Amino acid sequence: MLDQHPGIFMCPVKETNFFALEGNSIAFEGPGDREALTRNPLVTTVTDIEDYARLFEEAAPHQHVGEACPLYIYSQRAVDRIADRLPEAKLIVVLRDPVARAFSAYSMLCQAGR
């Protein structure tokens, strides 16, 4: 919904996981992880600050920038890194019914063959 506002540029990559995993070597080892992480170019993990910054290069000077990443709510490192790098950031958190969210995640994994 935020992406529809002309004053907001949303990151074209969903779930960059940058602030949670910055500087880490990524090696997800669950069933189908590697295929799932390379299948969709719009969903990828970014761990390098330069790569992360490039994701926002197309934003106009007047636009606020944002991204969507559920992992941040679980990661204390993400909280600390956001506070350090973006102390003026405004955060929006959308919470879902836990059972509906779990079923949605299960359905998505099944659909992806995972």
One Martini backbone bead per residue (centre of mass of N, CA, C, O) as a GRO file, in nm:
protein
  114
    1MET     BB    1   0.057   0.063  -0.020
    2LEU     BB    2   0.298   0.263  -0.002
    3ASP     BB    3   0.383   0.243  -0.310
    4GLN     BB    4   0.135   0.433  -0.409
    5HIS     BB    5   0.292   0.665  -0.306
    6PRO     BB    6   0.473   0.933  -0.441
    7GLY     BB    7   0.654   0.978  -0.157
    8ILE     BB    8   0.725   0.664  -0.201
    9PHE     BB    9   0.998   0.425  -0.182
   10MET     BB   10   1.009   0.094  -0.249
   11CYS     BB   11   1.170  -0.174  -0.233
   12PRO     BB   12   1.206  -0.417  -0.485
   13VAL     BB   13   1.299  -0.587  -0.246
   14LYS     BB   14   1.192  -0.845  -0.057
   15GLU     BB   15   1.345  -0.925   0.212
   16THR     BB   16   1.663  -0.846   0.274
   17ASN     BB   17   1.775  -0.867   0.585
   18PHE     BB   18   2.001  -0.664   0.647
   19PHE     BB   19   1.982  -0.578   0.958
   20ALA     BB   20   2.007  -0.884   1.054
   21LEU     BB   21   2.265  -0.986   0.830
   22GLU     BB   22   2.496  -0.810   0.836
   23GLY     BB   23   2.802  -0.963   0.729
   24ASN     BB   24   2.692  -1.232   0.661
   25SER     BB   25   2.696  -1.563   0.588
   26ILE     BB   26   2.490  -1.738   0.364
   27ALA     BB   27   2.340  -2.073   0.481
   28PHE     BB   28   2.078  -2.218   0.393
   29GLU     BB   29   1.959  -2.571   0.488
   30GLY     BB   30   1.688  -2.616   0.402
   31PRO     BB   31   1.437  -2.736   0.232
   32GLY     BB   32   1.473  -2.545  -0.062
   33ASP     BB   33   1.627  -2.280  -0.004
   34ARG     BB   34   1.810  -2.225  -0.246
   35GLU     BB   35   1.584  -2.219  -0.459
   36ALA     BB   36   1.406  -2.000  -0.325
   37LEU     BB   37   1.642  -1.774  -0.318
   38THR     BB   38   1.677  -1.791  -0.659
   39ARG     BB   39   1.396  -1.771  -0.807
   40ASN     BB   40   1.338  -1.475  -0.680
   41PRO     BB   41   1.456  -1.152  -0.741
   42LEU     BB   42   1.255  -1.007  -0.513
   43VAL     BB   43   1.390  -1.230  -0.317
   44THR     BB   44   1.653  -1.128  -0.096
   45THR     BB   45   1.968  -1.135   0.049
   46VAL     BB   46   2.138  -0.862   0.215
   47THR     BB   47   2.490  -0.789   0.350
   48ASP     BB   48   2.565  -0.524   0.190
   49ILE     BB   49   2.568  -0.183   0.192
   50GLU     BB   50   2.601  -0.128  -0.113
   51ASP     BB   51   2.374  -0.314  -0.211
   52TYR     BB   52   2.153  -0.177  -0.049
   53ALA     BB   53   2.176   0.112  -0.166
   54ARG     BB   54   2.111   0.030  -0.467
   55LEU     BB   55   1.800  -0.028  -0.415
   56PHE     BB   56   1.758   0.317  -0.392
   57GLU     BB   57   1.848   0.477  -0.660
   58GLU     BB   58   1.543   0.536  -0.787
   59ALA     BB   59   1.493   0.745  -0.595
   60ALA     BB   60   1.367   1.032  -0.529
   61PRO     BB   61   1.454   1.307  -0.348
   62HIS     BB   62   1.145   1.338  -0.223
   63GLN     BB   63   1.160   1.052  -0.121
   64HIS     BB   64   1.072   0.806   0.072
   65VAL     BB   65   1.208   0.515   0.222
   66GLY     BB   66   1.149   0.150   0.194
   67GLU     BB   67   1.071  -0.165   0.365
   68ALA     BB   68   1.012  -0.529   0.380
   69CYS     BB   69   1.075  -0.714   0.704
   70PRO     BB   70   1.003  -0.962   0.929
   71LEU     BB   71   1.283  -1.028   1.069
   72TYR     BB   72   1.318  -0.767   1.247
   73ILE     BB   73   1.124  -0.850   1.487
   74TYR     BB   74   1.339  -1.094   1.581
   75SER     BB   75   1.592  -0.883   1.581
   76GLN     BB   76   1.821  -0.721   1.770
   77ARG     BB   77   2.021  -0.636   1.554
   78ALA     BB   78   1.824  -0.474   1.387
   79VAL     BB   79   1.751  -0.265   1.595
   80ASP     BB   80   2.040  -0.156   1.639
   81ARG     BB   81   2.106  -0.087   1.339
   82ILE     BB   82   1.878   0.109   1.287
   83ALA     BB   83   1.947   0.307   1.517
   84ASP     BB   84   2.233   0.369   1.406
   85ARG     BB   85   2.174   0.436   1.089
   86LEU     BB   86   1.839   0.524   1.154
   87PRO     BB   87   1.728   0.730   1.393
   88GLU     BB   88   1.470   0.857   1.208
   89ALA     BB   89   1.305   0.622   1.182
   90LYS     BB   90   1.004   0.480   1.061
   91LEU     BB   91   0.788   0.234   1.197
   92ILE     BB   92   0.603  -0.050   1.068
   93VAL     BB   93   0.372  -0.275   1.228
   94VAL     BB   94   0.232  -0.591   1.136
   95LEU     BB   95  -0.006  -0.787   1.291
   96ARG     BB   96  -0.095  -1.124   1.319
   97ASP     BB   97  -0.253  -1.393   1.341
   98PRO     BB   98  -0.081  -1.667   1.435
   99VAL     BB   99  -0.244  -1.888   1.288
  100ALA     BB  100  -0.271  -1.753   1.011
  101ARG     BB  101   0.035  -1.719   0.968
  102ALA     BB  102   0.115  -2.018   0.985
  103PHE     BB  103  -0.066  -2.115   0.753
  104SER     BB  104   0.055  -1.932   0.537
  105ALA     BB  105   0.343  -2.043   0.555
  106TYR     BB  106   0.273  -2.334   0.492
  107SER     BB  107   0.142  -2.283   0.215
  108MET     BB  108   0.389  -2.153   0.084
  109LEU     BB  109   0.581  -2.396   0.119
  110CYS     BB  110   0.411  -2.600  -0.035
  111GLN     BB  111   0.399  -2.444  -0.304
  112ALA     BB  112   0.733  -2.455  -0.311
  113GLY     BB  113   0.817  -2.754  -0.213
  114ARG     BB  114   0.890  -2.735   0.127
   0.00000   0.00000   0.00000
